[in-house]
Amino acid sequence: MTTLAANKPAYDGQTLDLTGKSGARAFRNTLATVLITLAFVLALIPLLWILWTVISKGYNLLFDAGWWGESQRGITVRREGGGAYHAIMGTLIMGLITALIAVPIAILGAIYLVEYGKGTRAAKVVSFMIDILTGVPSIVAALFVYAVWITVFGFNRVGFAVSLSLVLLMLPVVLRSTEEMLKLVPDELREASYALGVPKWKTILKVVVPTAFGGIVTGVMLGLARVMGETAPLLILVGYSKNINLNPFDGFMGALPTMINQDRTELALEPAADRVWAAALTLILLILALNLLARLIARFSTIKSK
Amino acid sequence: MTESGVEPGATAAPEPDRKLDLGPVGHLGDRLFGGLARGSGGLVVLIVAFVGVFLLALAIPALADDRSSFLFSRIWEPGGAEPRFGIAALFYTTVISSIIAMLIAVPIAIGVALFVTYYAPKRLAAPVAHAVDLLATVPSIIYGLWGILFFAPILRPVIDGLDGALGWIPVFEKPLGDNVGVVFTASVVLAIMILPVVTAISREIFQQTPIAHREGALALGATKWEMIRMAVLPYGRSGVVSASMLGLGRALGETVAVLIILSVPNGNDPWNPSIFAGGETFASKIANNAAEFDSPEKTGAYIAAGLVLFVVTFLVNSAARIIVDRSAPGGKRPRRNRSAGGAAAKEGAVA
């Protein structure tokens, strides 16, 4: 106590009078409570407003069987009808290809960081590069793929090019979350496996990865949810098609974000507006479903560290 | 190990002539799998290097042909025989919209994070946190649509008010007309979009404030707010700063929401620095003109702009990372705490 008391003069300006609750202090406390609660309410308003807008304007078409099974083929902005099948499939196909490319690299990369490269300079470089990749704006990722895929190689604008750019955005998300999960796996498990003479790679594949599996899947879902709503790569790397095209290597391809983008300038027309909001709601539901699934998996598969 | 036949009690000295035989050791598998893992790590490095090198390689020829100063010119005419393009206007709009977004989002995010960690009833805290995280899952194109159609009109009185009070400063001067697709509107929507990022990280940091700091303050009779001001905020300061930087990085690169909201000024209009005028950011400019990527010359100009955006976001994000690494709570050197929070706590102990 004496040493602390000796320090006192240095902080004289900050001395708090904590004897009794003066009116001013009580007032400041109440004010802070009010402001902090207000900040929270303020943050919730746009969320509820957006959800309300999208749901109230978009729910109608979702009950239409045609919405889930038909495309927009031959349907103009002034005409009702058609569905979002082409766009939903496009979003799913491009998302799936992205995941197929990004997930193995991400998981192996995380295994490298946690199991092989731990503490080495090379691992630090990799880790730093992942940080850079995390910050790459989607438009830059799209521009890069444009530069390689179209300008250098001379390929066409197709769905696969979009997937390539989405890989850049999904990779760091999945890699980081996998890394976190692998780090949570207790060392005792690894040591027990090594002690039984199991080689390192089998230990990783049969002990470490299965233990962290739930968390890895969660990361994959969150990564997928993140890239499915991206619009910028779609605008640059693939044209929007109203027809059903399930081939990511040939021709334009519909996707939910570009379906919204297609009709957003014609919102004065009712059929177009209906479709825009219904597509928006479909997209939100798709992403929300992935998120909820991820949360659910995470809840049931947390690693118990004693 | 029974097979080694060492008697219990005898020291288990390694016997070189009696090796454990565990069957095939699987060096090949290890080498293969380890190689794959290393390869993936290397691939990540290669990808990032490729992004930089390719963008640079395609931007350089265009930049060499640029007849105006790339960094300081506001003209954007990459077509034509004498291409002239500069990023000054794009840079201005990108940076000012992101900074305004930060000014709005950061205080609210701190409030929300404090609410979730220290004010909300225990049982509500988790669902409430998830609700804010939901904001991050709304795709940006929906933010853009909602922003321009529903949110922008309610900003009109705010714009008029700011124009009335501060209109003598060019930045706040409202041009004629009732355009709401302006930089200010884009900024507010950007603020909403980065709110969940900043909130999530701040929340995590605030939660980690050592319980001894908090209880110490409370035990001395501090009110809840005083406890937060003396213990929680100083402890979380660096975390909040880096969270804000990450939010800033997000705002700088946001494309579609800005693209939908911002009205592009007429080519003949004089440049207007006002936040109540339209404009274009790096990202919105590139996305807006995707159809123009028909000659290597023009594409090069847009790629050069993209490269600048890449560099700027890179700098901002690495700044955030450096701050986190240097002063993460529980990290090596929580320097700030000692000078601010720790001192206040000590001071309280004396009083």
Chai-1 contact restraints between the chains, C-beta under 6 A:
chainA,res_idxA,chainB,res_idxB,connection_type,confidence,min_distance_angstrom,max_distance_angstrom,comment,restraint_id
A,L4,B,K346,contact,1.0,0.0,6.0,A-B,restraint_1
A,L4,B,A349,contact,1.0,0.0,6.0,A-B,restraint_2
A,L4,B,V350,contact,1.0,0.0,6.0,A-B,restraint_3
A,A5,B,V350,contact,1.0,0.0,6.0,A-B,restraint_4
A,K8,B,V350,contact,1.0,0.0,6.0,A-B,restraint_5
A,Y11,B,A343,contact,1.0,0.0,6.0,A-B,restraint_6
A,Y11,B,E347,contact,1.0,0.0,6.0,A-B,restraint_7
A,Q14,B,E347,contact,1.0,0.0,6.0,A-B,restraint_8
A,L18,B,L220,contact,1.0,0.0,6.0,A-B,restraint_9
A,L18,B,G221,contact,1.0,0.0,6.0,A-B,restraint_10
A,L18,B,A351,contact,1.0,0.0,6.0,A-B,restraint_11
A,R25,B,T223,contact,1.0,0.0,6.0,A-B,restraint_12
A,R28,B,W225,contact,1.0,0.0,6.0,A-B,restraint_13
A,N29,B,T223,contact,1.0,0.0,6.0,A-B,restraint_14
A,N29,B,K224,contact,1.0,0.0,6.0,A-B,restraint_15
A,N29,B,W225,contact,1.0,0.0,6.0,A-B,restraint_16
A,A32,B,W225,contact,1.0,0.0,6.0,A-B,restraint_17
A,I36,B,G111,contact,1.0,0.0,6.0,A-B,restraint_18
A,I36,B,L114,contact,1.0,0.0,6.0,A-B,restraint_19
A,I36,B,F115,contact,1.0,0.0,6.0,A-B,restraint_20
A,I36,B,Y119,contact,1.0,0.0,6.0,A-B,restraint_21
A,A39,B,I108,contact,1.0,0.0,6.0,A-B,restraint_22
A,A39,B,G111,contact,1.0,0.0,6.0,A-B,restraint_23
A,A39,B,V112,contact,1.0,0.0,6.0,A-B,restraint_24
A,F40,B,V112,contact,1.0,0.0,6.0,A-B,restraint_25
A,F40,B,F115,contact,1.0,0.0,6.0,A-B,restraint_26
A,L42,B,I108,contact,1.0,0.0,6.0,A-B,restraint_27
A,A43,B,I108,contact,1.0,0.0,6.0,A-B,restraint_28
A,A43,B,V112,contact,1.0,0.0,6.0,A-B,restraint_29
A,A43,B,V132,contact,1.0,0.0,6.0,A-B,restraint_30
A,A43,B,L195,contact,1.0,0.0,6.0,A-B,restraint_31
A,P46,B,I192,contact,1.0,0.0,6.0,A-B,restraint_32
A,L47,B,L135,contact,1.0,0.0,6.0,A-B,restraint_33
A,I50,B,V138,contact,1.0,0.0,6.0,A-B,restraint_34
A,I50,B,W146,contact,1.0,0.0,6.0,A-B,restraint_35
A,T53,B,W146,contact,1.0,0.0,6.0,A-B,restraint_36
A,T53,B,F150,contact,1.0,0.0,6.0,A-B,restraint_37
A,I105,B,S40,contact,1.0,0.0,6.0,A-B,restraint_38
A,I105,B,L43,contact,1.0,0.0,6.0,A-B,restraint_39
A,L108,B,L36,contact,1.0,0.0,6.0,A-B,restraint_40
A,L108,B,A37,contact,1.0,0.0,6.0,A-B,restraint_41
A,L108,B,S40,contact,1.0,0.0,6.0,A-B,restraint_42
A,G109,B,S40,contact,1.0,0.0,6.0,A-B,restraint_43
A,G109,B,G41,contact,1.0,0.0,6.0,A-B,restraint_44
A,G109,B,V44,contact,1.0,0.0,6.0,A-B,restraint_45
A,I111,B,A37,contact,1.0,0.0,6.0,A-B,restraint_46
A,Y112,B,A37,contact,1.0,0.0,6.0,A-B,restraint_47
A,Y112,B,R38,contact,1.0,0.0,6.0,A-B,restraint_48
A,Y112,B,S40,contact,1.0,0.0,6.0,A-B,restraint_49
A,Y112,B,G41,contact,1.0,0.0,6.0,A-B,restraint_50
A,Y116,B,G34,contact,1.0,0.0,6.0,A-B,restraint_51
A,Y116,B,A37,contact,1.0,0.0,6.0,A-B,restraint_52
A,V126,B,G41,contact,1.0,0.0,6.0,A-B,restraint_53
A,V126,B,V44,contact,1.0,0.0,6.0,A-B,restraint_54
A,V126,B,V45,contact,1.0,0.0,6.0,A-B,restraint_55
A,M129,B,V44,contact,1.0,0.0,6.0,A-B,restraint_56
A,M129,B,V45,contact,1.0,0.0,6.0,A-B,restraint_57
A,M129,B,V48,contact,1.0,0.0,6.0,A-B,restraint_58
A,I130,B,V44,contact,1.0,0.0,6.0,A-B,restraint_59
A,D131,B,R321,contact,1.0,0.0,6.0,A-B,restraint_60
A,I132,B,V48,contact,1.0,0.0,6.0,A-B,restraint_61
A,I132,B,F314,contact,1.0,0.0,6.0,A-B,restraint_62
A,L133,B,V48,contact,1.0,0.0,6.0,A-B,restraint_63
A,G135,B,G249,contact,1.0,0.0,6.0,A-B,restraint_64
A,G135,B,T313,contact,1.0,0.0,6.0,A-B,restraint_65
A,G135,B,N317,contact,1.0,0.0,6.0,A-B,restraint_66
A,P137,B,G253,contact,1.0,0.0,6.0,A-B,restraint_67
A,P137,B,T313,contact,1.0,0.0,6.0,A-B,restraint_68
A,I139,B,T255,contact,1.0,0.0,6.0,A-B,restraint_69
A,I139,B,A283,contact,1.0,0.0,6.0,A-B,restraint_70
A,I139,B,I286,contact,1.0,0.0,6.0,A-B,restraint_71
A,I139,B,A287,contact,1.0,0.0,6.0,A-B,restraint_72
A,V140,B,G306,contact,1.0,0.0,6.0,A-B,restraint_73
A,V140,B,L309,contact,1.0,0.0,6.0,A-B,restraint_74
A,V140,B,F310,contact,1.0,0.0,6.0,A-B,restraint_75
A,L143,B,I303,contact,1.0,0.0,6.0,A-B,restraint_76
A,L143,B,G306,contact,1.0,0.0,6.0,A-B,restraint_77
A,F144,B,V51,contact,1.0,0.0,6.0,A-B,restraint_78
A,A147,B,F54,contact,1.0,0.0,6.0,A-B,restraint_79
A,A147,B,L58,contact,1.0,0.0,6.0,A-B,restraint_80
A,A147,B,I303,contact,1.0,0.0,6.0,A-B,restraint_81
A,V148,B,F54,contact,1.0,0.0,6.0,A-B,restraint_82
A,T151,B,T299,contact,1.0,0.0,6.0,A-B,restraint_83
A,G197,B,L22,contact,1.0,0.0,6.0,A-B,restraint_84
A,P199,B,G26,contact,1.0,0.0,6.0,A-B,restraint_85
A,P199,B,D30,contact,1.0,0.0,6.0,A-B,restraint_86
A,K200,B,D30,contact,1.0,0.0,6.0,A-B,restraint_87
A,W201,B,G29,contact,1.0,0.0,6.0,A-B,restraint_88
A,W201,B,D30,contact,1.0,0.0,6.0,A-B,restraint_89
A,W201,B,F33,contact,1.0,0.0,6.0,A-B,restraint_90
A,G229,B,P139,contact,1.0,0.0,6.0,A-B,restraint_91
A,T231,B,I141,contact,1.0,0.0,6.0,A-B,restraint_92
A,T231,B,V256,contact,1.0,0.0,6.0,A-B,restraint_93
A,A232,B,T255,contact,1.0,0.0,6.0,A-B,restraint_94
A,A232,B,V256,contact,1.0,0.0,6.0,A-B,restraint_95
A,A232,B,A287,contact,1.0,0.0,6.0,A-B,restraint_96
A,L235,B,A287,contact,1.0,0.0,6.0,A-B,restraint_97
A,L235,B,A290,contact,1.0,0.0,6.0,A-B,restraint_98
A,I236,B,A290,contact,1.0,0.0,6.0,A-B,restraint_99
A,P257,B,I141,contact,1.0,0.0,6.0,A-B,restraint_100
A,I260,B,I141,contact,1.0,0.0,6.0,A-B,restraint_101
A,A280,B,I142,contact,1.0,0.0,6.0,A-B,restraint_102
A,L283,B,P139,contact,1.0,0.0,6.0,A-B,restraint_103
A,I287,B,T137,contact,1.0,0.0,6.0,A-B,restraint_104
A,N291,B,T137,contact,1.0,0.0,6.0,A-B,restraint_105
